[in-house]
């Protein structure tokens, strides 16, 4: 195997895949779906329908920072992050 060709090809592939659907709102929607306790999640569909800017973007960034346990348990730091997005 010629590593001079394979390594750059792998790096290019990884960079390309990293950019696919990688906006914060999509990532947050996927994360929330993975964290969902039930099989349906009302917030997932709504996240995809809204523009990924302003409050939805801020909240998506919060959701991406926290674990499922913190999100599902309404961890105070997660709740504070979400409230900051709303200006509370």
PDB file of N, CA, C and O in Angstrom, chain B, residues numbered from 101:
ATOM      1  N   UNK B 101       0.850  -1.167   0.000  1.00  0.00           N
ATOM      2  CA  UNK B 101       0.000   0.000   0.000  1.00  0.00           C
ATOM      3  C   UNK B 101       0.900   1.236   0.000  1.00  0.00           C
ATOM      4  O   UNK B 101       1.854   1.317   0.774  1.00  0.00           O
ATOM      5  N   UNK B 102       0.596   2.175  -0.854  1.00  0.00           N
ATOM      6  CA  UNK B 102       1.388   3.396  -0.960  1.00  0.00           C
ATOM      7  C   UNK B 102       0.786   4.467  -0.057  1.00  0.00           C
ATOM      8  O   UNK B 102      -0.226   5.081  -0.396  1.00  0.00           O
ATOM      9  N   UNK B 103       1.421   4.686   1.104  1.00  0.00           N
ATOM     10  CA  UNK B 103       0.905   5.624   2.107  1.00  0.00           C
ATOM     11  C   UNK B 103       0.949   7.070   1.637  1.00  0.00           C
ATOM     12  O   UNK B 103       0.211   7.909   2.152  1.00  0.00           O
ATOM     13  N   UNK B 104       1.808   7.373   0.663  1.00  0.00           N
ATOM     14  CA  UNK B 104       1.881   8.743   0.145  1.00  0.00           C
ATOM     15  C   UNK B 104       0.603   9.122  -0.593  1.00  0.00           C
ATOM     16  O   UNK B 104       0.270  10.301  -0.706  1.00  0.00           O
ATOM     17  N   UNK B 105      -0.100   8.131  -1.088  1.00  0.00           N
ATOM     18  CA  UNK B 105      -1.359   8.373  -1.792  1.00  0.00           C
ATOM     19  C   UNK B 105      -2.544   8.159  -0.853  1.00  0.00           C
ATOM     20  O   UNK B 105      -3.495   8.940  -0.872  1.00  0.00           O
ATOM     21  N   UNK B 106      -2.496   7.117  -0.040  1.00  0.00           N
ATOM     22  CA  UNK B 106      -3.614   6.749   0.819  1.00  0.00           C
ATOM     23  C   UNK B 106      -3.875   7.792   1.903  1.00  0.00           C
ATOM     24  O   UNK B 106      -5.025   8.169   2.130  1.00  0.00           O
ATOM     25  N   UNK B 107      -2.827   8.259   2.574  1.00  0.00           N
ATOM     26  CA  UNK B 107      -3.008   9.211   3.669  1.00  0.00           C
ATOM     27  C   UNK B 107      -3.674  10.509   3.222  1.00  0.00           C
ATOM     28  O   UNK B 107      -4.645  10.932   3.849  1.00  0.00           O
ATOM     29  N   UNK B 108      -3.191  11.155   2.166  1.00  0.00           N
ATOM     30  CA  UNK B 108      -3.896  12.371   1.721  1.00  0.00           C
ATOM     31  C   UNK B 108      -5.332  12.089   1.281  1.00  0.00           C
ATOM     32  O   UNK B 108      -6.218  12.915   1.499  1.00  0.00           O
ATOM     33  N   UNK B 109      -5.568  10.940   0.668  1.00  0.00           N
ATOM     34  CA  UNK B 109      -6.924  10.588   0.234  1.00  0.00           C
ATOM     35  C   UNK B 109      -7.839  10.425   1.445  1.00  0.00           C
ATOM     36  O   UNK B 109      -8.990  10.860   1.413  1.00  0.00           O
ATOM     37  N   UNK B 110      -7.339   9.803   2.512  1.00  0.00           N
ATOM     38  CA  UNK B 110      -8.127   9.650   3.725  1.00  0.00           C
ATOM     39  C   UNK B 110      -8.418  10.995   4.376  1.00  0.00           C
ATOM     40  O   UNK B 110      -9.526  11.217   4.864  1.00  0.00           O
ATOM     41  N   UNK B 111      -7.458  11.878   4.388  1.00  0.00           N
ATOM     42  CA  UNK B 111      -7.660  13.206   4.970  1.00  0.00           C
ATOM     43  C   UNK B 111      -8.694  14.005   4.198  1.00  0.00           C
ATOM     44  O   UNK B 111      -9.528  14.689   4.792  1.00  0.00           O
ATOM     45  N   UNK B 112      -8.642  13.921   2.890  1.00  0.00           N
ATOM     46  CA  UNK B 112      -9.615  14.633   2.050  1.00  0.00           C
ATOM     47  C   UNK B 112     -11.013  14.060   2.270  1.00  0.00           C
ATOM     48  O   UNK B 112     -11.985  14.809   2.372  1.00  0.00           O
ATOM     49  N   UNK B 113     -11.113  12.740   2.343  1.00  0.00           N
ATOM     50  CA  UNK B 113     -12.401  12.093   2.567  1.00  0.00           C
ATOM     51  C   UNK B 113     -12.976  12.474   3.927  1.00  0.00           C
ATOM     52  O   UNK B 113     -14.166  12.768   4.042  1.00  0.00           O
ATOM     53  N   UNK B 114     -12.135  12.469   4.953  1.00  0.00           N
ATOM     54  CA  UNK B 114     -12.596  12.828   6.293  1.00  0.00           C
ATOM     55  C   UNK B 114     -13.071  14.276   6.337  1.00  0.00           C
ATOM     56  O   UNK B 114     -14.088  14.577   6.963  1.00  0.00           O
ATOM     57  N   UNK B 115     -12.351  15.164   5.684  1.00  0.00           N
ATOM     58  CA  UNK B 115     -12.746  16.576   5.654  1.00  0.00           C
ATOM     59  C   UNK B 115     -14.076  16.752   4.924  1.00  0.00           C
ATOM     60  O   UNK B 115     -14.923  17.536   5.351  1.00  0.00           O
ATOM     61  N   UNK B 116     -14.253  16.032   3.839  1.00  0.00           N
ATOM     62  CA  UNK B 116     -15.500  16.136   3.073  1.00  0.00           C
ATOM     63  C   UNK B 116     -16.676  15.604   3.871  1.00  0.00           C
ATOM     64  O   UNK B 116     -17.742  16.220   3.884  1.00  0.00           O
ATOM     65  N   UNK B 117     -16.502  14.472   4.534  1.00  0.00           N
ATOM     66  CA  UNK B 117     -17.586  13.906   5.326  1.00  0.00           C
ATOM     67  C   UNK B 117     -17.900  14.763   6.535  1.00  0.00           C
ATOM     68  O   UNK B 117     -19.057  14.840   6.949  1.00  0.00           O
ATOM     69  N   UNK B 118     -16.913  15.397   7.101  1.00  0.00           N
ATOM     70  CA  UNK B 118     -17.127  16.257   8.249  1.00  0.00           C
ATOM     71  C   UNK B 118     -17.995  17.448   7.920  1.00  0.00           C
ATOM     72  O   UNK B 118     -18.668  17.980   8.803  1.00  0.00           O
ATOM     73  N   UNK B 119     -18.000  17.882   6.674  1.00  0.00           N
ATOM     74  CA  UNK B 119     -18.782  19.037   6.266  1.00  0.00           C
ATOM     75  C   UNK B 119     -20.202  18.717   5.858  1.00  0.00           C
ATOM     76  O   UNK B 119     -21.018  19.631   5.736  1.00  0.00           O
ATOM     77  N   UNK B 120     -20.524  17.466   5.645  1.00  0.00           N
ATOM     78  CA  UNK B 120     -21.857  17.082   5.177  1.00  0.00           C
ATOM     79  C   UNK B 120     -22.875  17.177   6.301  1.00  0.00           C
ATOM     80  O   UNK B 120     -22.768  16.472   7.304  1.00  0.00           O
ATOM     81  N   UNK B 121     -23.852  18.040   6.136  1.00  0.00           N
ATOM     82  CA  UNK B 121     -24.915  18.157   7.116  1.00  0.00           C
ATOM     83  C   UNK B 121     -24.417  18.525   8.498  1.00  0.00           C
ATOM     84  O   UNK B 121     -25.020  18.148   9.503  1.00  0.00           O
ATOM     85  N   UNK B 122     -23.317  19.260   8.551  1.00  0.00           N
ATOM     86  CA  UNK B 122     -22.674  19.517   9.813  1.00  0.00           C
ATOM     87  C   UNK B 122     -23.076  20.814  10.483  1.00  0.00           C
ATOM     88  O   UNK B 122     -22.346  21.287  11.354  1.00  0.00           O
ATOM     89  N   UNK B 123     -24.223  21.424  10.115  1.00  0.00           N
ATOM     90  CA  UNK B 123     -24.588  22.653  10.810  1.00  0.00           C
ATOM     91  C   UNK B 123     -25.053  22.311  12.221  1.00  0.00           C
ATOM     92  O   UNK B 123     -25.491  21.191  12.485  1.00  0.00           O
ATOM     93  N   UNK B 124     -24.954  23.273  13.113  1.00  0.00           N
ATOM     94  CA  UNK B 124     -25.253  23.042  14.527  1.00  0.00           C
ATOM     95  C   UNK B 124     -26.683  22.564  14.754  1.00  0.00           C
ATOM     96  O   UNK B 124     -26.920  21.734  15.631  1.00  0.00           O
ATOM     97  N   UNK B 125     -27.636  23.070  13.982  1.00  0.00           N
ATOM     98  CA  UNK B 125     -29.035  22.676  14.184  1.00  0.00           C
ATOM     99  C   UNK B 125     -29.260  21.218  13.792  1.00  0.00           C
ATOM    100  O   UNK B 125     -29.975  20.496  14.486  1.00  0.00           O
ATOM    101  N   UNK B 126     -28.669  20.789  12.707  1.00  0.00           N
ATOM    102  CA  UNK B 126     -28.797  19.390  12.292  1.00  0.00           C
ATOM    103  C   UNK B 126     -28.139  18.476  13.311  1.00  0.00           C
ATOM    104  O   UNK B 126     -28.689  17.438  13.679  1.00  0.00           O
ATOM    105  N   UNK B 127     -26.960  18.871  13.760  1.00  0.00           N
ATOM    106  CA  UNK B 127     -26.245  18.076  14.761  1.00  0.00           C
ATOM    107  C   UNK B 127     -27.059  17.979  16.044  1.00  0.00           C
ATOM    108  O   UNK B 127     -27.161  16.903  16.633  1.00  0.00           O
ATOM    109  N   UNK B 128     -27.642  19.100  16.485  1.00  0.00           N
ATOM    110  CA  UNK B 128     -28.462  19.107  17.701  1.00  0.00           C
ATOM    111  C   UNK B 128     -29.698  18.236  17.520  1.00  0.00           C
ATOM    112  O   UNK B 128     -30.079  17.504  18.433  1.00  0.00           O
ATOM    113  N   UNK B 129     -30.320  18.308  16.362  1.00  0.00           N
ATOM    114  CA  UNK B 129     -31.509  17.503  16.100  1.00  0.00           C
ATOM    115  C   UNK B 129     -31.173  16.015  16.191  1.00  0.00           C
ATOM    116  O   UNK B 129     -31.926  15.234  16.772  1.00  0.00           O
ATOM    117  N   UNK B 130     -30.033  15.631  15.611  1.00  0.00           N
ATOM    118  CA  UNK B 130     -29.594  14.242  15.682  1.00  0.00           C
ATOM    119  C   UNK B 130     -29.282  13.840  17.117  1.00  0.00           C
ATOM    120  O   UNK B 130     -29.611  12.734  17.544  1.00  0.00           O
ATOM    121  N   UNK B 131     -28.645  14.742  17.859  1.00  0.00           N
ATOM    122  CA  UNK B 131     -28.289  14.477  19.252  1.00  0.00           C
ATOM    123  C   UNK B 131     -29.546  14.304  20.106  1.00  0.00           C
ATOM    124  O   UNK B 131     -29.624  13.384  20.921  1.00  0.00           O
ATOM    125  N   UNK B 132     -30.521  15.182  19.919  1.00  0.00           N
ATOM    126  CA  UNK B 132     -31.777  15.078  20.675  1.00  0.00           C
ATOM    127  C   UNK B 132     -32.521  13.793  20.329  1.00  0.00           C
ATOM    128  O   UNK B 132     -33.122  13.164  21.200  1.00  0.00           O
ATOM    129  N   UNK B 133     -32.480  13.409  19.072  1.00  0.00           N
ATOM    130  CA  UNK B 133     -33.138  12.165  18.667  1.00  0.00           C
ATOM    131  C   UNK B 133     -32.469  10.976  19.353  1.00  0.00           C
ATOM    132  O   UNK B 133     -33.144  10.039  19.781  1.00  0.00           O
ATOM    133  N   UNK B 134     -31.155  11.016  19.455  1.00  0.00           N
ATOM    134  CA  UNK B 134     -30.433   9.939  20.133  1.00  0.00           C
ATOM    135  C   UNK B 134     -30.720   9.928  21.629  1.00  0.00           C
ATOM    136  O   UNK B 134     -30.690   8.870  22.258  1.00  0.00           O
ATOM    137  N   UNK B 135     -30.995  11.089  22.199  1.00  0.00           N
ATOM    138  CA  UNK B 135     -31.263  11.205  23.635  1.00  0.00           C
ATOM    139  C   UNK B 135     -32.721  10.932  23.995  1.00  0.00           C
ATOM    140  O   UNK B 135     -33.045  10.752  25.168  1.00  0.00           O
ATOM    141  N   UNK B 136     -33.583  10.901  23.015  1.00  0.00           N
ATOM    142  CA  UNK B 136     -35.017  10.785  23.269  1.00  0.00           C
ATOM    143  C   UNK B 136     -35.327   9.534  24.077  1.00  0.00           C
ATOM    144  O   UNK B 136     -34.848   8.441  23.773  1.00  0.00           O
ATOM    145  N   UNK B 137     -36.132   9.718  25.105  1.00  0.00           N
ATOM    146  CA  UNK B 137     -36.537   8.615  25.958  1.00  0.00           C
ATOM    147  C   UNK B 137     -37.605   7.787  25.249  1.00  0.00           C
ATOM    148  O   UNK B 137     -37.648   6.565  25.388  1.00  0.00           O
ATOM    149  N   UNK B 138     -38.469   8.465  24.486  1.00  0.00           N
ATOM    150  CA  UNK B 138     -39.515   7.785  23.729  1.00  0.00           C
ATOM    151  C   UNK B 138     -39.104   7.720  22.274  1.00  0.00           C
ATOM    152  O   UNK B 138     -38.066   8.263  21.897  1.00  0.00           O
ATOM    153  N   UNK B 139     -39.910   7.059  21.448  1.00  0.00           N
ATOM    154  CA  UNK B 139     -39.569   6.901  20.043  1.00  0.00           C
ATOM    155  C   UNK B 139     -39.926   8.127  19.211  1.00  0.00           C
ATOM    156  O   UNK B 139     -39.475   8.243  18.072  1.00  0.00           O
ATOM    157  N   UNK B 140     -40.724   9.045  19.752  1.00  0.00           N
ATOM    158  CA  UNK B 140     -41.073  10.245  19.006  1.00  0.00           C
ATOM    159  C   UNK B 140     -40.545  11.466  19.741  1.00  0.00           C
ATOM    160  O   UNK B 140     -40.469  11.498  20.969  1.00  0.00           O
ATOM    161  N   UNK B 141     -40.184  12.461  18.958  1.00  0.00           N
ATOM    162  CA  UNK B 141     -39.680  13.701  19.544  1.00  0.00           C
ATOM    163  C   UNK B 141     -40.230  14.873  18.763  1.00  0.00           C
ATOM    164  O   UNK B 141     -39.882  15.063  17.597  1.00  0.00           O
ATOM    165  N   UNK B 142     -41.084  15.660  19.389  1.00  0.00           N
ATOM    166  CA  UNK B 142     -41.697  16.808  18.720  1.00  0.00           C
ATOM    167  C   UNK B 142     -40.658  17.865  18.389  1.00  0.00           C
ATOM    168  O   UNK B 142     -40.769  18.532  17.361  1.00  0.00           O
ATOM    169  N   UNK B 143     -39.653  18.033  19.233  1.00  0.00           N
ATOM    170  CA  UNK B 143     -38.678  19.092  19.013  1.00  0.00           C
ATOM    171  C   UNK B 143     -37.791  18.811  17.811  1.00  0.00           C
ATOM    172  O   UNK B 143     -37.297  19.754  17.192  1.00  0.00           O
ATOM    173  N   UNK B 144     -37.570  17.550  17.457  1.00  0.00           N
ATOM    174  CA  UNK B 144     -36.699  17.214  16.341  1.00  0.00           C
ATOM    175  C   UNK B 144     -37.246  17.780  15.040  1.00  0.00           C
ATOM    176  O   UNK B 144     -36.503  18.410  14.287  1.00  0.00           O
ATOM    177  N   UNK B 145     -38.530  17.570  14.757  1.00  0.00           N
ATOM    178  CA  UNK B 145     -39.118  18.074  13.527  1.00  0.00           C
ATOM    179  C   UNK B 145     -39.129  19.579  13.482  1.00  0.00           C
ATOM    180  O   UNK B 145     -38.892  20.172  12.430  1.00  0.00           O
ATOM    181  N   UNK B 146     -39.403  20.210  14.613  1.00  0.00           N
ATOM    182  CA  UNK B 146     -39.456  21.657  14.658  1.00  0.00           C
ATOM    183  C   UNK B 146     -38.076  22.260  14.417  1.00  0.00           C
ATOM    184  O   UNK B 146     -37.956  23.295  13.763  1.00  0.00           O
ATOM    185  N   UNK B 147     -37.043  21.622  14.939  1.00  0.00           N
ATOM    186  CA  UNK B 147     -35.686  22.138  14.766  1.00  0.00           C
ATOM    187  C   UNK B 147     -35.315  22.171  13.287  1.00  0.00           C
ATOM    188  O   UNK B 147     -34.662  23.109  12.829  1.00  0.00           O
ATOM    189  N   UNK B 148     -35.725  21.159  12.547  1.00  0.00           N
ATOM    190  CA  UNK B 148     -35.370  21.078  11.144  1.00  0.00           C
ATOM    191  C   UNK B 148     -36.127  22.123  10.319  1.00  0.00           C
ATOM    192  O   UNK B 148     -35.626  22.565   9.285  1.00  0.00           O
ATOM    193  N   UNK B 149     -37.319  22.523  10.754  1.00  0.00           N
ATOM    194  CA  UNK B 149     -38.138  23.442   9.987  1.00  0.00           C
ATOM    195  C   UNK B 149     -37.734  24.907  10.174  1.00  0.00           C
ATOM    196  O   UNK B 149     -38.007  25.736   9.307  1.00  0.00           O
ATOM    197  N   UNK B 150     -37.088  25.231  11.292  1.00  0.00           N
ATOM    198  CA  UNK B 150     -36.719  26.611  11.577  1.00  0.00           C
ATOM    199  C   UNK B 150     -35.380  26.961  10.928  1.00  0.00           C
ATOM    200  O   UNK B 150     -34.547  26.094  10.663  1.00  0.00           O
ATOM    201  N   UNK B 151     -35.206  28.245  10.684  1.00  0.00           N
ATOM    202  CA  UNK B 151     -33.915  28.705  10.193  1.00  0.00           C
ATOM    203  C   UNK B 151     -32.893  28.520  11.296  1.00  0.00           C
ATOM    204  O   UNK B 151     -33.181  28.759  12.469  1.00  0.00           O
ATOM    205  N   UNK B 152     -31.703  28.094  10.919  1.00  0.00           N
ATOM    206  CA  UNK B 152     -30.650  27.848  11.903  1.00  0.00           C
ATOM    207  C   UNK B 152     -29.887  29.141  12.155  1.00  0.00           C
ATOM    208  O   UNK B 152     -28.763  29.327  11.689  1.00  0.00           O
ATOM    209  N   UNK B 153     -30.535  30.032  12.910  1.00  0.00           N
ATOM    210  CA  UNK B 153     -29.906  31.300  13.291  1.00  0.00           C
ATOM    211  C   UNK B 153     -30.628  31.830  14.522  1.00  0.00           C
ATOM    212  O   UNK B 153     -31.698  31.336  14.879  1.00  0.00           O
ATOM    213  N   UNK B 154     -30.061  32.811  15.156  1.00  0.00           N
ATOM    214  CA  UNK B 154     -30.696  33.420  16.320  1.00  0.00           C
ATOM    215  C   UNK B 154     -30.891  32.437  17.461  1.00  0.00           C
ATOM    216  O   UNK B 154     -29.982  31.677  17.798  1.00  0.00           O
ATOM    217  N   UNK B 155     -32.088  32.453  18.060  1.00  0.00           N
ATOM    218  CA  UNK B 155     -32.399  31.604  19.211  1.00  0.00           C
ATOM    219  C   UNK B 155     -32.262  30.108  18.864  1.00  0.00           C
ATOM    220  O   UNK B 155     -31.653  29.373  19.642  1.00  0.00           O
ATOM    221  N   UNK B 156     -32.804  29.629  17.728  1.00  0.00           N
ATOM    222  CA  UNK B 156     -32.649  28.200  17.425  1.00  0.00           C
ATOM    223  C   UNK B 156     -31.180  27.777  17.314  1.00  0.00           C
ATOM    224  O   UNK B 156     -30.817  26.688  17.759  1.00  0.00           O
ATOM    225  N   UNK B 157     -30.343  28.619  16.731  1.00  0.00           N
ATOM    226  CA  UNK B 157     -28.919  28.301  16.624  1.00  0.00           C
ATOM    227  C   UNK B 157     -28.277  28.275  18.003  1.00  0.00           C
ATOM    228  O   UNK B 157     -27.503  27.367  18.309  1.00  0.00           O
ATOM    229  N   UNK B 158     -28.587  29.253  18.833  1.00  0.00           N
ATOM    230  CA  UNK B 158     -28.044  29.315  20.188  1.00  0.00           C
ATOM    231  C   UNK B 158     -28.440  28.065  20.975  1.00  0.00           C
ATOM    232  O   UNK B 158     -27.602  27.453  21.639  1.00  0.00           O
ATOM    233  N   UNK B 159     -29.715  27.688  20.898  1.00  0.00           N
ATOM    234  CA  UNK B 159     -30.178  26.513  21.619  1.00  0.00           C
ATOM    235  C   UNK B 159     -29.540  25.235  21.067  1.00  0.00           C
ATOM    236  O   UNK B 159     -29.221  24.322  21.829  1.00  0.00           O
ATOM    237  N   UNK B 160     -29.357  25.170  19.766  1.00  0.00           N
ATOM    238  CA  UNK B 160     -28.697  24.009  19.168  1.00  0.00           C
ATOM    239  C   UNK B 160     -27.273  23.876  19.703  1.00  0.00           C
ATOM    240  O   UNK B 160     -26.808  22.771  19.985  1.00  0.00           O
ATOM    241  N   UNK B 161     -26.586  25.007  19.840  1.00  0.00           N
ATOM    242  CA  UNK B 161     -25.234  24.962  20.370  1.00  0.00           C
ATOM    243  C   UNK B 161     -25.223  24.481  21.814  1.00  0.00           C
ATOM    244  O   UNK B 161     -24.316  23.752  22.216  1.00  0.00           O
ATOM    245  N   UNK B 162     -26.227  24.883  22.606  1.00  0.00           N
ATOM    246  CA  UNK B 162     -26.352  24.370  23.980  1.00  0.00           C
ATOM    247  C   UNK B 162     -26.564  22.860  23.958  1.00  0.00           C
ATOM    248  O   UNK B 162     -25.897  22.120  24.682  1.00  0.00           O
ATOM    249  N   UNK B 163     -27.492  22.412  23.127  1.00  0.00           N
ATOM    250  CA  UNK B 163     -27.822  20.990  23.065  1.00  0.00           C
ATOM    251  C   UNK B 163     -26.616  20.157  22.646  1.00  0.00           C
ATOM    252  O   UNK B 163     -26.452  19.024  23.098  1.00  0.00           O
ATOM    253  N   UNK B 164     -25.782  20.712  21.793  1.00  0.00           N
ATOM    254  CA  UNK B 164     -24.600  19.986  21.336  1.00  0.00           C
ATOM    255  C   UNK B 164     -23.526  19.881  22.418  1.00  0.00           C
ATOM    256  O   UNK B 164     -22.676  18.993  22.356  1.00  0.00           O
ATOM    257  N   UNK B 165     -23.554  20.767  23.397  1.00  0.00           N
ATOM    258  CA  UNK B 165     -22.528  20.789  24.450  1.00  0.00           C
ATOM    259  C   UNK B 165     -22.797  19.794  25.567  1.00  0.00           C
ATOM    260  O   UNK B 165     -21.867  19.392  26.266  1.00  0.00           O
ATOM    261  N   UNK B 166     -24.042  19.387  25.750  1.00  0.00           N
ATOM    262  CA  UNK B 166     -24.412  18.606  26.916  1.00  0.00           C
ATOM    263  C   UNK B 166     -24.722  17.151  26.566  1.00  0.00           C
ATOM    264  O   UNK B 166     -25.094  16.834  25.437  1.00  0.00           O
ATOM    265  N   UNK B 167     -24.560  16.279  27.556  1.00  0.00           N
ATOM    266  CA  UNK B 167     -24.836  14.859  27.375  1.00  0.00           C
ATOM    267  C   UNK B 167     -26.339  14.600  27.453  1.00  0.00           C
ATOM    268  O   UNK B 167     -27.111  15.458  27.882  1.00  0.00           O
ATOM    269  N   UNK B 168     -26.734  13.415  27.035  1.00  0.00           N
ATOM    270  CA  UNK B 168     -28.142  13.028  27.115  1.00  0.00           C
ATOM    271  C   UNK B 168     -28.629  13.059  28.563  1.00  0.00           C
ATOM    272  O   UNK B 168     -29.752  13.484  28.835  1.00  0.00           O
ATOM    273  N   UNK B 169     -27.794  12.614  29.477  1.00  0.00           N
ATOM    274  CA  UNK B 169     -28.167  12.611  30.892  1.00  0.00           C
ATOM    275  C   UNK B 169     -28.444  14.027  31.375  1.00  0.00           C
ATOM    276  O   UNK B 169     -29.404  14.255  32.111  1.00  0.00           O
ATOM    277  N   UNK B 170     -27.609  14.982  30.967  1.00  0.00           N
ATOM    278  CA  UNK B 170     -27.809  16.371  31.374  1.00  0.00           C
ATOM    279  C   UNK B 170     -29.058  16.962  30.737  1.00  0.00           C
ATOM    280  O   UNK B 170     -29.801  17.698  31.387  1.00  0.00           O
ATOM    281  N   UNK B 171     -29.288  16.647  29.483  1.00  0.00           N
ATOM    282  CA  UNK B 171     -30.457  17.179  28.771  1.00  0.00           C
ATOM    283  C   UNK B 171     -31.743  16.596  29.352  1.00  0.00           C
ATOM    284  O   UNK B 171     -32.666  17.337  29.692  1.00  0.00           O
ATOM    285  N   UNK B 172     -31.802  15.279  29.464  1.00  0.00           N
ATOM    286  CA  UNK B 172     -33.015  14.616  29.960  1.00  0.00           C
ATOM    287  C   UNK B 172     -33.275  14.916  31.428  1.00  0.00           C
ATOM    288  O   UNK B 172     -34.426  14.900  31.866  1.00  0.00           O
ATOM    289  N   UNK B 173     -32.224  15.190  32.194  1.00  0.00           N
ATOM    290  CA  UNK B 173     -32.379  15.482  33.609  1.00  0.00           C
ATOM    291  C   UNK B 173     -32.533  16.956  33.911  1.00  0.00           C
ATOM    292  O   UNK B 173     -32.568  17.357  35.075  1.00  0.00           O
ATOM    293  N   UNK B 174     -32.624  17.772  32.861  1.00  0.00           N
ATOM    294  CA  UNK B 174     -32.715  19.235  33.020  1.00  0.00           C
ATOM    295  C   UNK B 174     -31.627  19.765  33.954  1.00  0.00           C
ATOM    296  O   UNK B 174     -31.897  20.510  34.896  1.00  0.00           O
ATOM    297  N   UNK B 175     -30.394  19.360  33.666  1.00  0.00           N
ATOM    298  CA  UNK B 175     -29.250  19.832  34.432  1.00  0.00           C
ATOM    299  C   UNK B 175     -29.293  21.360  34.515  1.00  0.00           C
ATOM    300  O   UNK B 175     -29.559  22.016  33.508  1.00  0.00           O
ATOM    301  N   UNK B 176     -29.037  21.940  35.692  1.00  0.00           N
ATOM    302  CA  UNK B 176     -29.118  23.395  35.846  1.00  0.00           C
ATOM    303  C   UNK B 176     -28.241  24.178  34.863  1.00  0.00           C
ATOM    304  O   UNK B 176     -28.640  25.249  34.406  1.00  0.00           O
ATOM    305  N   UNK B 177     -27.066  23.664  34.535  1.00  0.00           N
ATOM    306  CA  UNK B 177     -26.210  24.394  33.589  1.00  0.00           C
ATOM    307  C   UNK B 177     -26.781  24.330  32.170  1.00  0.00           C
ATOM    308  O   UNK B 177     -26.657  25.289  31.408  1.00  0.00           O
ATOM    309  N   UNK B 178     -27.409  23.199  31.812  1.00  0.00           N
ATOM    310  CA  UNK B 178     -28.063  23.085  30.511  1.00  0.00           C
ATOM    311  C   UNK B 178     -29.256  24.039  30.436  1.00  0.00           C
ATOM    312  O   UNK B 178     -29.425  24.758  29.451  1.00  0.00           O
ATOM    313  N   UNK B 179     -30.080  24.038  31.484  1.00  0.00           N
ATOM    314  CA  UNK B 179     -31.245  24.923  31.542  1.00  0.00           C
ATOM    315  C   UNK B 179     -30.816  26.381  31.473  1.00  0.00           C
ATOM    316  O   UNK B 179     -31.456  27.183  30.793  1.00  0.00           O
ATOM    317  N   UNK B 180     -29.733  26.736  32.175  1.00  0.00           N
ATOM    318  CA  UNK B 180     -29.239  28.114  32.148  1.00  0.00           C
ATOM    319  C   UNK B 180     -28.775  28.496  30.745  1.00  0.00           C
ATOM    320  O   UNK B 180     -29.025  29.612  30.289  1.00  0.00           O
ATOM    321  N   UNK B 181     -28.113  27.588  30.071  1.00  0.00           N
ATOM    322  CA  UNK B 181     -27.655  27.848  28.698  1.00  0.00           C
ATOM    323  C   UNK B 181     -28.851  28.113  27.787  1.00  0.00           C
ATOM    324  O   UNK B 181     -28.846  29.063  27.004  1.00  0.00           O
ATOM    325  N   UNK B 182     -29.877  27.263  27.896  1.00  0.00           N
ATOM    326  CA  UNK B 182     -31.069  27.418  27.066  1.00  0.00           C
ATOM    327  C   UNK B 182     -31.787  28.732  27.373  1.00  0.00           C
ATOM    328  O   UNK B 182     -32.273  29.403  26.463  1.00  0.00           O
ATOM    329  N   UNK B 183     -31.854  29.100  28.658  1.00  0.00           N
ATOM    330  CA  UNK B 183     -32.518  30.347  29.044  1.00  0.00           C
ATOM    331  C   UNK B 183     -31.751  31.571  28.557  1.00  0.00           C
ATOM    332  O   UNK B 183     -32.352  32.582  28.193  1.00  0.00           O
ATOM    333  N   UNK B 184     -30.425  31.480  28.550  1.00  0.00           N
ATOM    334  CA  UNK B 184     -29.626  32.596  28.012  1.00  0.00           C
ATOM    335  C   UNK B 184     -29.954  32.856  26.557  1.00  0.00           C
ATOM    336  O   UNK B 184     -29.959  33.999  26.100  1.00  0.00           O
ATOM    337  N   UNK B 185     -30.226  31.780  25.834  1.00  0.00           N
ATOM    338  CA  UNK B 185     -30.582  31.924  24.412  1.00  0.00           C
ATOM    339  C   UNK B 185     -31.889  32.684  24.234  1.00  0.00           C
ATOM    340  O   UNK B 185     -32.077  33.412  23.259  1.00  0.00           O
ATOM    341  N   UNK B 186     -32.780  32.499  25.189  1.00  0.00           N
ATOM    342  CA  UNK B 186     -34.092  33.163  25.135  1.00  0.00           C
ATOM    343  C   UNK B 186     -34.044  34.567  25.744  1.00  0.00           C
ATOM    344  O   UNK B 186     -35.036  35.295  25.713  1.00  0.00           O
ATOM    345  N   UNK B 187     -32.884  34.942  26.299  1.00  0.00           N
ATOM    346  CA  UNK B 187     -32.747  36.246  26.904  1.00  0.00           C
ATOM    347  C   UNK B 187     -33.295  36.319  28.309  1.00  0.00           C
ATOM    348  O   UNK B 187     -33.576  37.414  28.797  1.00  0.00           O
ATOM    349  N   UNK B 188     -33.458  35.192  28.979  1.00  0.00           N
ATOM    350  CA  UNK B 188     -33.987  35.170  30.356  1.00  0.00           C
ATOM    351  C   UNK B 188     -32.851  35.202  31.352  1.00  0.00           C
ATOM    352  O   UNK B 188     -33.089  35.189  32.560  1.00  0.00           O
TER     353      UNK B 188
END
